Structure formats: C-alpha cells, structure tokens
C-alpha cells in the first residue's frame, strides 16, 4: 500500500482530495456508525430559550413604560371654566321651525 504525499497545509484543493481518498477507504458500516454517533453527541437546542428571552424582554419593556407613566404623569390641560352668562343662540336656531321652512324654499341649503 502506497502512502500519499502530504500536501502543504495552505493547498485547500489537495486537502479536499486527501479527505475524499480517506473516505473511500472507510467502510460504509463504519461511516454509518460515525454519523449516528456524531448526531447523538450534537447538542440539541430547544426553542424554549428564545421564547423565554422574548417574554422577558417584553415584560421589561412593559414595566419601563408603566414606570415612566407613573413617575411623570402626562400633563392634561386645564379645562377652561364655562361661562354661564354667555348667550348661546344655537338653541334658538334648533327650535325655530321657520328656519327649516326657509332652507327648504331656497337653494342655499344645496350649495
């Protein structure tokens, strides 16, 4: 059996060729056992970690927002006092039936 010449480390194509040659010498049963051992040893990541992180970030954001509203309540403008002495003539227009008759006879209401 002849030994292949070891290529220089920087020659990527030569390393790929050497790897392919080594894979051809390993039996299919050994490759199957190596593949199953590799998959069994691989760490499994659960997706629960991501959900916990998203939930924690949402809770922190909600608490920060709630705290900002309690620390500095929004300033509501003071409502101006309603003057009771002001004459509001809009009630007279609603109660006067002649206004509606006049609007019905003119084309002014359609403009």
MILOMI-510955 format. One line per field, with one value per atom (N, C-alpha, C, CB): z, y, x; residue number from 0; residue in one letter. Coordinates in steps of 0.2 Angstrom, whole numbers, plus 2048, in hexadecimal, padded with zeros to 3 digits. Glycine has a CB too. Layout:
<atoms>
c3 <- [Z ...] $
c2 <- [Y ...] $
c1 <- [X ...] $
i <- [NUM ...] $
aa <- [a ...] $
</atoms>
This chain:
<atoms>
c3 <- [800 800 800 806 7FB 7FB 7FF 7F3 802 806 802 80C 802 7FE 801 7FD 7FD 7FF 803 7F9 808 80C 809 814 807 804 809 800 806 80B 80E 807 814 817 814 81E 810 80D 806 80B 804 7FD 7FF 7FA 7FE 800 7FC 800 7F5 7F1 7F2 7E9 7F4 7F5 7FC 7F6 801 807 806 80C 801 7FF 7FC 7FB 7F8 7F4 7F9 7EF 7FE 803 807 807 809 80D 809 80F 803 7FF 7FE 7F8 7FD 7FD 803 7FB 809 810 811 815 80E 80F 80B 80D 805 801 804 7FA 809 80C 812 80E 815 81B 818 81F 81C 81A 81B 81E 817 818 81F 813 822 829 82E 82B 82D 832 831 831 82B 829 82C 822 82C 82F 837 82D 83A 841 843 843 83F 841 840 83C 83B 83A 83F 833 841 847 84D 848 84F 855 855 856 84F 84E 850 848 84D 84E 855 849 858 85F 864 861 862 867 866 866 860 85F 864 857 866 86B 868 86F 86B 869 86C 86A 868 86A 86A 866 870 870 86E 877 86C 86A 870 864 875 87B 87E 881 87C 87F 87B 87D 875 871 874 86A 875 878 87F 878 883 889 889 88E 884 883 880 87E 87C 879 87E 873 882 888 88D 88B 88F 893 891 895 88A 888 887 880 886 885 88C 882 891 898 89A 89D 899 89B 897 899 891 88D 890 886 892 895 89C 895 8A0 8A6 8A6 8AA 8A1 8A0 89E 89B 899 897 89C 891 8A0 8A6 8AB 8A9 8AC 8B1 8AE 8B3 8A8 8A5 8A6 89E 8A5 8A6 8AD 8A3 8B2 8B9 8BC 8BD 8B9 8BC 8B9 8B9 8B3 8B0 8AC 8AA 8B0 8AD 8A8 8B2 8A2 89D 89F 897 89D 89F 89B 89E 89E 89B 89B 89D 896 896 89A 88F 89E 8A2 89E 8A7 8A0 89C 89E 89D 899 89A 89D 894 8A2 8A5 8A0 8AB 8A1 89C 89F 89B 89B 89D 89C 899 8A1 8A1 89F 8A8 89E 89C 895 8A0 891 88A 887 887 882 87F 879 87C 879 874 870 877 86A 865 861 861 862 85E 860 85E 866 868 865 870 863 860 859 860 855 84E 84E 84B 853 853 854 858 858 85A 855 861 850 84C 846 84A 845 83F 839 840 839 833 830 835 833 830 82B 835 82D 829 823 82D 824 81E 819 820 81C 817 814 81C 817 814 80E 819 810 80B 804 80D 805 7FF 7FB 802 7FE 7FA 7F8 7FF 7F3 7F1 7F5 7EA 7FA 7FE 802 803 804 808 803 80B 7FD 7F8 7F6 7F2 7F8 7F6 7FA 7F5] $
c2 <- [7FA 800 806 800 80B 811 816 813 81A 820 826 821 82A 830 835 833 839 83F 844 842 846 84B 852 84C 855 85B 861 85D 867 86C 86F 872 871 873 878 875 87D 882 880 888 87A 878 874 873 878 876 870 87C 871 86C 865 86E 865 85F 85C 860 860 85D 85A 863 85D 85A 853 85F 853 84D 847 84E 849 845 842 848 847 845 840 84B 841 83D 836 840 836 82F 82B 830 82F 82C 829 830 82D 82A 824 830 823 81D 817 81E 818 812 810 814 814 812 80F 819 809 805 809 7FE 807 80B 80A 808 804 802 807 7FB 808 80C 814 80C 816 81D 81E 81E 818 819 81A 813 816 816 81D 810 81F 826 82B 827 82B 830 830 82F 82A 82A 82C 822 82A 82D 834 82A 837 83E 842 840 83F 842 841 83F 83C 83B 83F 834 841 845 84D 844 84E 856 858 856 85E 861 864 867 862 864 86A 85E 86F 875 875 87B 877 877 87F 875 87F 886 889 885 886 889 88F 884 88E 894 89A 892 89A 8A0 8A3 89F 89F 8A1 8A5 89C 8A2 8A5 8AC 8A0 8AC 8B3 8B8 8B2 8B6 8BB 8BD 8B7 8B8 8BA 8BE 8B3 8BD 8C1 8C8 8BE 8C9 8CF 8D3 8CF 8D0 8D3 8D6 8CE 8D1 8D3 8D9 8CD 8D9 8DF 8E5 8DE 8E5 8EB 8ED 8E9 8E9 8EB 8EE 8E5 8EB 8EE 8F5 8EA 8F6 8FD 902 8FC 900 904 906 901 901 903 907 8FC 906 90A 911 907 912 919 91D 919 919 91D 91F 919 91A 91C 921 916 921 926 92D 924 92E 934 933 936 935 934 939 935 938 93D 943 939 948 94F 94F 955 950 951 958 94D 95B 963 964 966 969 96B 96D 970 96A 96C 973 967 977 97E 97E 983 983 983 985 988 982 984 98A 97E 98F 995 994 99B 994 993 999 991 99F 9A5 9A6 9AB 9A2 9A3 9A1 99F 9A5 9A3 99E 9AA 999 994 994 98D 997 997 991 99D 98C 986 982 981 983 97F 983 980 989 98C 98A 994 988 986 97F 986 97B 974 974 970 979 979 97D 97C 981 985 981 98B 97F 97B 980 979 986 98A 98A 992 989 988 982 987 97C 976 978 970 97B 97D 981 981 986 98B 987 990 982 97E 97A 97A 977 973 977 970 97D 981 984 987 985 987 982 98D 984 97F 980 980 984 985 97F 98B 97B 975 970 972 970 96B 96D 96A 973 975 973 97D] $
c1 <- [804 800 804 7FB 803 807 804 808 808 806 806 80A 801 801 805 7F9 808 80C 808 810 80A 806 807 809 801 801 803 7FB 805 806 7FF 809 7FF 7F9 7F5 7FB 7F8 7F4 7F1 7F9 7F2 7EF 7E8 7F4 7E3 7DC 7DA 7D8 7DB 7D9 7DC 7DA 7E3 7E6 7E4 7EE 7E2 7DF 7D8 7DE 7D4 7CE 7CF 7CA 7D3 7D5 7D7 7DA 7DB 7DE 7D8 7E3 7D3 7CE 7C9 7CA 7C8 7C4 7C7 7C3 7CE 7D1 7D0 7D9 7D1 7D0 7C9 7D2 7C4 7BD 7BC 7B8 7BF 7BE 7C1 7C1 7C6 7C9 7C5 7D0 7C0 7BC 7B6 7BA 7B4 7AE 7A8 7AE 7A3 79C 799 797 79A 798 79B 799 7A2 7A5 7A3 7AD 7A2 79F 798 79F 794 78D 78E 789 792 793 796 798 79B 79D 798 7A3 794 78F 78A 78C 788 783 786 780 78C 78F 790 796 791 792 78B 795 786 77F 77D 77A 77F 77D 780 77E 787 78B 78A 792 786 785 780 782 782 77D 777 780 771 76B 769 765 767 765 75D 767 75A 753 751 750 74B 749 746 743 745 742 747 741 74D 752 750 759 74E 74D 746 74C 741 73B 73C 736 740 741 744 745 749 74C 747 752 743 73E 739 73B 737 732 736 730 73C 73F 740 746 742 743 73D 746 737 731 72F 72B 730 72E 732 72F 738 73D 73A 744 739 736 730 736 72B 725 726 720 72A 72B 72F 730 733 736 731 73C 72D 728 723 724 721 71C 720 71A 726 729 72A 730 72B 72C 726 72E 720 719 718 714 71A 719 71E 719 724 729 727 730 725 724 71D 729 718 711 710 70B 70D 70C 708 708 70A 706 700 70B 6FB 6F4 6F3 6EE 6F1 6EF 6E9 6EE 6E9 6E4 6DE 6E6 6D8 6D2 6D0 6CC 6CF 6CD 6C6 6CD 6C5 6BE 6B9 6BE 6B3 6AE 6AA 6A9 6AA 6A6 69F 6A8 69B 694 690 691 693 690 690 693 694 694 68E 69A 68B 685 686 681 684 685 67F 686 67F 679 678 67A 67C 67B 675 682 673 66D 667 66C 667 662 661 662 667 666 663 66D 665 662 65B 666 658 651 64D 651 650 64C 64A 650 644 642 642 63B 641 642 648 640 64E 654 654 65A 651 651 64C 64E 647 643 646 63C 64A 64E 653 651 657 65C 659 660 653 650 64E 64A 64C 64A 650 645 656 65B 660 65F 664 669 670 66B 670 675 678 674 673 674 678 66E 677 67A 681 676 683 68A 68F 68A] $
i <- [0 0 0 0 1 1 1 1 2 2 2 2 3 3 3 3 4 4 4 4 5 5 5 5 6 6 6 6 7 7 7 7 8 8 8 8 9 9 9 9 10 10 10 10 11 11 11 11 12 12 12 12 13 13 13 13 14 14 14 14 15 15 15 15 16 16 16 16 17 17 17 17 18 18 18 18 19 19 19 19 20 20 20 20 21 21 21 21 22 22 22 22 23 23 23 23 24 24 24 24 25 25 25 25 26 26 26 26 27 27 27 27 28 28 28 28 29 29 29 29 30 30 30 30 31 31 31 31 32 32 32 32 33 33 33 33 34 34 34 34 35 35 35 35 36 36 36 36 37 37 37 37 38 38 38 38 39 39 39 39 40 40 40 40 41 41 41 41 42 42 42 42 43 43 43 43 44 44 44 44 45 45 45 45 46 46 46 46 47 47 47 47 48 48 48 48 49 49 49 49 50 50 50 50 51 51 51 51 52 52 52 52 53 53 53 53 54 54 54 54 55 55 55 55 56 56 56 56 57 57 57 57 58 58 58 58 59 59 59 59 60 60 60 60 61 61 61 61 62 62 62 62 63 63 63 63 64 64 64 64 65 65 65 65 66 66 66 66 67 67 67 67 68 68 68 68 69 69 69 69 70 70 70 70 71 71 71 71 72 72 72 72 73 73 73 73 74 74 74 74 75 75 75 75 76 76 76 76 77 77 77 77 78 78 78 78 79 79 79 79 80 80 80 80 81 81 81 81 82 82 82 82 83 83 83 83 84 84 84 84 85 85 85 85 86 86 86 86 87 87 87 87 88 88 88 88 89 89 89 89 90 90 90 90 91 91 91 91 92 92 92 92 93 93 93 93 94 94 94 94 95 95 95 95 96 96 96 96 97 97 97 97 98 98 98 98 99 99 99 99 100 100 100 100 101 101 101 101 102 102 102 102 103 103 103 103 104 104 104 104 105 105 105 105 106 106 106 106 107 107 107 107 108 108 108 108 109 109 109 109 110 110 110 110] $
aa <- [x x x x x x x x x x x x x x x x x x x x x x x x x x x x x x x x x x x x x x x x x x x x x x x x x x x x x x x x x x x x x x x x x x x x x x x x x x x x x x x x x x x x x x x x x x x x x x x x x x x x x x x x x x x x x x x x x x x x x x x x x x x x x x x x x x x x x x x x x x x x x x x x x x x x x x x x x x x x x x x x x x x x x x x x x x x x x x x x x x x x x x x x x x x x x x x x x x x x x x x x x x x x x x x x x x x x x x x x x x x x x x x x x x x x x x x x x x x x x x x x x x x x x x x x x x x x x x x x x x x x x x x x x x x x x x x x x x x x x x x x x x x x x x x x x x x x x x x x x x x x x x x x x x x x x x x x x x x x x x x x x x x x x x x x x x x x x x x x x x x x x x x x x x x x x x x x x x x x x x x x x x x x x x x x x x x x x x x x x x x x x x x x x x x x x x x x x x x x x x x x x x x x x x x x x x x x x x x x x x x x x x x x x x x x x x x x x x x x x x x x x x x x] $
</atoms>
